[in-house]
Amino acid sequence: MLKTLKKVLCLAAAAVLAAFLAVPAAAQAAATDAESQAVIDYIASLSPAAPQCQITYDFGNGRTYTVGPEMAMSMMKTNDDGSYYIDPATNYYVLDPNKMIGFFTSLTQKFQPTQNGADFTTRTGRYLHYDETDNDVRVIDVLKEVPYLSQAIMAQKTETHTPALSIGSTYVEVDLSNQKAYYYDNGTITWSSDIVSGNVSENNQTPVGVFAINKYMTKDTVLIGEGNSYQTPVSYWMPFVGNSVGLHDATWRSYFGGTIYKTNGSHGCVNLPPEKAKALYSLVSVGTPVIVH
């Protein structure tokens, strides 16, 4: 009977994380209602004792989230029967990296970072820093935060921490110097293309920076220049600066890449071969980061 109760309570503790991931707004309330008191009591009675950590993530503007013993235990590895796994070498619990990544994904959604600026490493390995970015493209950098939180939990720290931010591992990279564009899906390039960017000779260079595909993304539209200077039908429109600069198909071009952009480039957009534009349109969505350098 006692073994069954412990299994149920262990599964309930894991449900704390599941509730946080599925319904972040309800998770904090769940930690204080009567139904969760049994979980809190069980975590407090564990042997070996749960890590008595209090790691407070500070997202600015008075927004914080604290990882205490209950949330820490919800990220621990479990056995097939739902009970906590104990490492025979240390006689202690072991954190599950996949559960931690899920936690940080939900934390990003719940507390959208407001700090500006972002770091980026290009496909060729060049490190870039941008002081101004589209605020919505930053996420918590799990490559840095999973090791940090793992160590902080196991060391039972009580401290406030500002999370490291990145643009994540899914984004579009536009390399103006080499006239190439790439789409990264979880860190792997799954699409690439030669491009033609803004015409340098007419001072129509494509803007450099960290942006995101925005709400104007659509199919079969007409691009209209300032003062109605041109009207260009396109099939795949993926804007990242208002409704004026974006990636799109360019059926009127026979060639892409090279030095075309210097004297015969676009009005600022990133021109793509039609089939490449079609493929990219199926991969991106509103909010997909676009890094132009």
Residue, then its C-alpha position, 0 to 999 in steps of 0.5 A: m500500500l505504501k509503495t503504491l502511494k509513493k508511486v502515485l505521488c511521484l507521478a503526481a510530482a511529475a504532473v507538476l511539470a506536465a501541467f506547467l508545460a501544458v498550461p503555464a498559467a495554471a501551474q503556479a496556482a497548482a502549487t498552492d491549492a489543496e490538491s497539490q499539498a500531498v505532492i508538496d508533503y511527499i517531496a518534503s518527506l523523500s529519502p534521500a531528500a529532494p534538493q532544497c533549491q530556490i533558483t529564481y529566474d529574473f525576466g525583467n519588469g518584475r517578472t520572475y519564476t522560482v524553481g523549488p524542490e517540487m519543480a526540481m523533482s518533476m525534472m528528475k529521471t523516473n523508472d518504468d513504474g514511475s518511481y524516481y531513479i536513483d543513481p547507484a554511483t551517487n545514491y541520488y536522483v538524476l536530472d532528465p535533460n529532455k524534461m529540462i528542455g521542455f521546461f525551458t521551452s514553456l518558460t520562454q512562452k510564459f515569460q517572453p524575454t524583453q532584454n534587447g540584443a542577441d549574439f549569433t554565429t554564422r554558418t561560416g563561424r563568424y561571431l556577430h552581436y546585434d544591439e537591436t533585435d526583434n524582441d519576439v525572436r529570443v528564446i532561453d538558450v538551453l545549451k547554456e541554461v540546462p547545464y546551469l540549472s542542473q548544477a544549481i539544483m544539485a548544489q541546492k543553491t538559493e539565488t537569482h539568475t538572469p537567463a542567457l538568451s539566443i535566437g534558438s536553433t530554427y531560423v533563416e540565415v541570409d548571407l549578403s556577402n555570399q548571396k546565399a540563404y539557409y533554413y535551419d531546422n533545430g540546428t540542421i540546414t534543410w534548405s538553401s538557395d542562391i539569392v539576389s538582395g538589394n541593389v547596392s548601386e542604387n542604395n537599396q541594400t537589404p537591411v542587416g539585423v535580427f528580424a522575424i517573419n511577420k503577420y503579413m506572410t501570404k501567398d499570391t500578392v502584389l508588392i507595391g513600391e513607394g509612390n506606386s513606383y512598381q507593382t510586382p505579383v509574387s506567389y510566396w511573400m515572407p516579409f520580415v521588415g513590415n510589409s515592405v522587405g521580405l523573401h519572395d519568388a522572383t520569376w523574372r530572374s534567370y540567374f541568382g547569386g554572384t554579384i548581381y545584387k551590386t548593380n541589378g539587385s532588388h529594391g531591398c527584398v531577398n529574391l529567390p528562385p520560384e521553386k526555392a521560395k515555394a519550399l521555404y514558404s512551407l518551412v517558415s511561419v510567422g515568428t520564424p527568426v530571420i538573421v541578415h548579415 
